[in-house]
Amino acid sequence: MAATAAAAGIASSLFSSSINTNVKCLRSKNCSVLASVSQSYLVEPLSIGGTISHNKLWVPRISAAVAQEEVALAAEADDGLVEEKVEEVVAEEEANSSVNTKLYFGNLPYSVDSAQLAGLIEEYGSAELIEVLYDRDSGKSRGFAFVTMSCVEDCNTVIENLDGKEFLGRTLRVNLSDKPKPKEPLYPETEHKLFVGNLSWTVTSESLIQVFQEYGTVVGARVLYDGETGRSRGYGFVCYSKRSELETALISLNNVELEGRAIRVSLAEGKRS
């Protein structure tokens, strides 16, 4: 019996030792697993039965964090696409803005305002903006304007039809605002130049050309106008290509009536050498 009791005691001791060892191993494994998990994910204590276990994973918080990160990545991708679209639009706008559709109108009659200029232009194209410039102190026109057309084609049409055209007694200069033309005489001049005075207020440059071209080749003719009122000053100039033509016109047209008044024709003073 004593031997049997001793054997049972030994077996019990071995069994207890084995259980303790396994429990320790399990605890050790759980601790290592928890330690590994806690290093990779957010861990939050969970209260169970009034006590707090620091070894419990809070799974919903982990899922929420992952989902939030995915949303952030998706938003960054969307932002990248939006930025690309914005860059494309900006590049397109810059390309469009590089096309100049602004015209310069020079030698404009001082009496002409934006409405009158619009009426002159509308036959040749669509104007988006018309700016006649005025003197700040006097409030009077400075004799030039800027006109923004709707397209390049309209710009070209306006230039072709209005540049060099006489309007209310003045010869217009029209060109693209970023391509100024070299300054030229308002009308072609030669050394064979006549002064024509006592002109009727209705006589224009075209009228002078029609009358004087009967005696030779008229290179240029111009009636001068008052810059303030836009009215004729009552005199002008005519240029011929040859001296003989000038002399013939001088003899033939001096004191001849033109549109109700006898014109005075003489050699122009200060003629070109």
C-alpha positions as CSV (number, residue, x, y, z in Angstrom):
1,M,0.0,0.0,0.0
2,A,2.8,2.3,0.9
3,A,4.4,1.7,-2.5
4,T,1.2,2.4,-4.2
5,A,0.7,5.6,-2.3
6,A,4.2,6.7,-3.2
7,A,3.7,5.9,-6.9
8,A,0.4,7.9,-6.9
9,G,2.2,10.9,-5.2
10,I,4.9,10.8,-7.8
11,A,2.3,10.7,-10.7
12,S,0.3,13.5,-9.1
13,S,3.4,15.6,-8.8
14,L,4.5,15.0,-12.4
15,F,0.9,15.8,-13.7
16,S,0.8,19.0,-11.7
17,S,4.2,20.0,-12.9
18,S,3.2,19.2,-16.5
19,I,0.1,21.4,-16.2
20,N,2.0,24.3,-14.7
21,T,4.6,24.0,-17.5
22,N,1.9,24.0,-20.2
23,V,0.1,26.9,-18.6
24,K,3.4,28.8,-18.5
25,C,4.0,28.0,-22.1
26,L,0.6,29.1,-23.1
27,R,0.9,32.3,-21.1
28,S,4.3,32.9,-22.6
29,K,2.9,32.3,-26.2
30,N,0.0,34.5,-25.6
31,C,2.2,37.2,-24.2
32,S,4.5,37.0,-27.2
33,V,1.5,37.1,-29.6
34,L,0.0,40.0,-27.9
35,A,3.3,41.8,-27.8
36,S,3.7,41.2,-31.6
37,V,0.1,42.4,-32.3
38,S,0.4,45.5,-30.1
39,Q,3.5,46.6,-32.1
40,S,1.5,46.5,-35.4
41,Y,-1.9,47.8,-34.4
42,L,-3.6,50.2,-32.1
43,V,-4.4,48.5,-28.8
44,E,-7.0,49.8,-26.4
45,P,-8.0,48.3,-22.9
46,L,-11.4,46.8,-22.8
47,S,-13.4,46.7,-19.4
48,I,-14.9,43.3,-18.6
49,G,-16.8,42.7,-15.4
50,G,-15.4,45.8,-13.7
51,T,-11.7,44.9,-14.4
52,I,-9.5,46.1,-17.2
53,S,-7.6,43.7,-19.4
54,H,-4.7,45.3,-21.1
55,N,-4.2,42.4,-23.4
56,K,-7.4,42.7,-25.4
57,L,-7.4,44.1,-29.0
58,W,-10.0,46.7,-30.0
59,V,-10.7,45.4,-33.5
60,P,-13.2,48.1,-34.6
61,R,-10.6,50.8,-34.1
62,I,-8.1,48.8,-36.3
63,S,-10.7,48.5,-39.1
64,A,-11.7,52.1,-38.9
65,A,-8.0,53.2,-39.1
66,V,-7.4,51.0,-42.2
67,A,-10.6,52.3,-43.8
68,Q,-9.6,55.9,-43.1
69,E,-6.2,55.4,-44.6
70,E,-7.8,53.9,-47.8
71,V,-10.1,56.9,-48.0
72,A,-7.1,59.3,-47.7
73,L,-5.2,57.5,-50.4
74,A,-8.3,57.6,-52.7
75,A,-8.7,61.3,-52.0
76,E,-5.0,61.9,-52.9
77,A,-5.5,60.1,-56.1
78,D,-8.6,62.2,-56.9
79,D,-6.7,65.4,-56.0
80,G,-4.0,64.4,-58.4
81,L,-6.6,64.0,-61.2
82,V,-8.1,67.4,-60.4
83,E,-4.7,69.1,-60.4
84,E,-4.0,67.6,-63.9
85,K,-7.4,68.9,-65.1
86,V,-6.7,72.3,-63.7
87,E,-3.3,72.4,-65.3
88,E,-4.8,71.4,-68.7
89,V,-7.5,74.2,-68.4
90,V,-4.8,76.8,-67.4
91,A,-2.6,75.8,-70.3
92,E,-5.5,76.1,-72.7
93,E,-6.5,79.5,-71.4
94,E,-2.9,80.7,-71.7
95,A,-2.8,79.4,-75.3
96,N,-6.0,81.3,-76.1
97,S,-4.9,84.4,-74.4
98,S,-1.7,84.5,-76.5
99,V,-3.8,85.3,-79.5
100,N,-4.1,89.1,-79.7
101,T,-7.5,90.5,-80.8
102,K,-7.0,94.1,-79.7
103,L,-6.8,96.8,-82.3
104,Y,-5.2,100.2,-82.2
105,F,-7.1,103.1,-83.9
106,G,-5.0,106.1,-84.4
107,N,-5.6,109.6,-85.9
108,L,-9.2,109.3,-84.7
109,P,-11.3,112.5,-85.1
110,Y,-11.5,114.2,-81.7
111,S,-15.3,114.3,-81.8
112,V,-15.7,110.5,-82.2
113,D,-16.8,108.6,-79.1
114,S,-17.1,104.9,-78.5
115,A,-20.6,104.7,-79.9
116,Q,-19.6,106.3,-83.2
117,L,-16.6,104.1,-83.5
118,A,-18.7,101.0,-82.8
119,G,-21.0,102.1,-85.6
120,L,-18.1,102.3,-88.0
121,I,-16.7,98.9,-87.0
122,E,-19.9,96.8,-86.9
123,E,-20.0,96.4,-90.7
124,Y,-16.7,94.5,-90.6
125,G,-16.8,92.5,-87.4
126,S,-18.0,92.0,-83.8
127,A,-16.4,94.3,-81.2
128,E,-16.3,93.2,-77.6
129,L,-14.8,96.3,-76.1
130,I,-14.2,99.8,-77.4
131,E,-12.0,102.3,-75.4
132,V,-11.6,105.8,-76.6
133,L,-8.9,107.5,-74.5
134,Y,-9.5,110.9,-73.0
135,D,-7.3,113.6,-71.4
136,R,-7.8,113.5,-67.6
137,D,-7.6,117.3,-67.2
138,S,-9.6,118.5,-70.2
139,G,-11.8,115.5,-70.7
140,K,-11.2,115.7,-74.5
141,S,-10.4,112.8,-76.7
142,R,-6.7,112.1,-77.2
143,G,-7.4,111.0,-80.8
144,F,-6.9,107.3,-80.5
145,A,-8.7,104.2,-79.2
146,F,-8.3,100.5,-78.5
147,V,-10.9,98.0,-79.8
148,T,-11.0,94.3,-78.7
149,M,-12.6,92.1,-81.4
150,S,-14.2,88.7,-81.0
151,C,-11.7,86.9,-83.2
152,V,-8.6,87.3,-85.3
153,E,-10.5,87.0,-88.5
154,D,-12.6,90.1,-87.6
155,C,-9.3,92.0,-86.7
156,N,-8.0,91.3,-90.2
157,T,-11.2,92.4,-91.9
158,V,-11.3,95.6,-89.9
159,I,-7.7,96.4,-90.7
160,E,-8.2,95.7,-94.4
161,N,-11.2,98.0,-94.7
162,L,-10.5,100.8,-92.2
163,D,-6.7,101.3,-92.2
164,G,-6.0,104.3,-94.3
165,K,-9.7,105.2,-94.7
166,E,-10.7,108.8,-94.3
167,F,-13.3,109.2,-91.5
168,L,-14.7,112.6,-90.7
169,G,-11.8,114.3,-92.4
170,R,-9.0,112.3,-90.9
171,T,-7.1,109.3,-92.2
172,L,-7.4,106.4,-89.8
173,R,-4.5,104.2,-88.7
174,V,-5.6,100.7,-87.7
175,N,-3.3,97.9,-86.7
176,L,-2.9,95.2,-84.0
177,S,-2.0,96.7,-80.7
178,D,1.1,94.6,-80.3
179,K,2.3,95.2,-83.9
180,P,2.7,99.0,-84.2
181,K,3.2,100.3,-87.7
182,P,6.1,102.6,-88.5
183,K,5.0,106.2,-88.5
184,E,4.2,107.4,-92.0
185,P,3.0,110.6,-93.5
186,L,-0.8,110.9,-93.4
187,Y,-0.7,111.2,-97.2
188,P,2.1,110.7,-99.8
189,E,4.1,113.8,-100.4
190,T,6.5,114.9,-103.1
191,E,8.5,118.1,-103.7
192,H,5.9,119.1,-106.3
193,K,3.4,120.4,-103.7
194,L,0.5,122.9,-104.1
195,F,-1.4,124.9,-101.4
196,V,-5.1,125.1,-102.0
197,G,-7.0,127.7,-99.9
198,N,-10.5,129.2,-99.5
199,L,-12.0,125.7,-99.7
200,S,-15.7,125.2,-99.1
201,W,-16.4,123.4,-95.8
202,T,-17.8,120.5,-97.7
203,V,-14.7,119.8,-99.8
204,T,-12.9,116.6,-98.9
205,S,-9.6,115.1,-99.8
206,E,-11.3,113.0,-102.4
207,S,-12.9,116.1,-103.9
208,L,-9.4,117.6,-104.3
209,I,-8.1,114.5,-106.0
210,Q,-11.0,114.4,-108.5
211,V,-10.4,118.0,-109.5
212,F,-6.6,118.1,-109.6
213,Q,-6.0,114.7,-111.3
214,E,-7.3,116.1,-114.5
215,Y,-4.0,117.9,-114.9
216,G,-1.6,115.2,-113.9
217,T,-0.9,112.3,-111.6
218,V,-1.9,113.2,-108.0
219,V,0.4,111.4,-105.6
220,G,-1.4,112.7,-102.5
221,A,-4.0,115.2,-101.4
222,R,-5.3,116.2,-98.0
223,V,-7.8,118.7,-96.5
224,L,-6.9,119.7,-93.0
225,Y,-9.4,119.6,-90.2
226,D,-9.7,121.2,-86.8
227,G,-8.8,118.7,-84.1
228,E,-11.3,120.0,-81.6
229,T,-14.4,120.4,-83.8
230,G,-13.6,118.0,-86.6
231,R,-14.6,120.7,-89.1
232,S,-12.5,121.6,-92.2
233,R,-10.0,124.4,-91.8
234,G,-10.7,125.6,-95.3
235,Y,-7.4,124.6,-96.9
236,G,-5.4,121.6,-98.1
237,F,-2.5,120.4,-100.1
238,V,-2.0,118.5,-103.4
239,C,1.2,116.8,-104.5
240,Y,2.0,115.8,-108.1
241,S,4.6,113.4,-109.5
242,K,6.1,116.0,-111.9
243,R,7.0,119.6,-111.9
244,S,5.2,120.2,-115.2
245,E,2.0,118.8,-113.8
246,L,2.2,121.1,-110.8
247,E,2.7,124.1,-113.1
248,T,-0.3,123.2,-115.3
249,A,-2.6,122.8,-112.4
250,L,-1.4,126.1,-110.8
251,I,-2.3,128.0,-114.0
252,S,-5.6,126.2,-114.7
253,L,-7.2,126.0,-111.3
254,N,-6.3,129.2,-109.4
255,N,-9.5,131.2,-108.7
256,V,-11.7,128.4,-110.2
257,E,-15.0,127.8,-108.3
258,L,-15.2,124.5,-106.4
259,E,-18.4,123.7,-104.5
260,G,-19.5,127.4,-104.3
261,R,-16.2,129.0,-103.5
262,A,-13.3,130.3,-105.7
263,I,-10.2,128.3,-104.6
264,R,-6.7,129.9,-104.3
265,V,-3.9,127.8,-105.6
266,S,-0.2,128.5,-105.0
267,L,3.1,126.8,-104.4
268,A,3.2,125.3,-100.9
269,E,5.7,127.0,-98.6
270,G,8.3,124.8,-97.0
271,K,8.0,122.2,-99.8
272,R,10.2,119.2,-99.6
273,S,13.7,119.5,-101.2
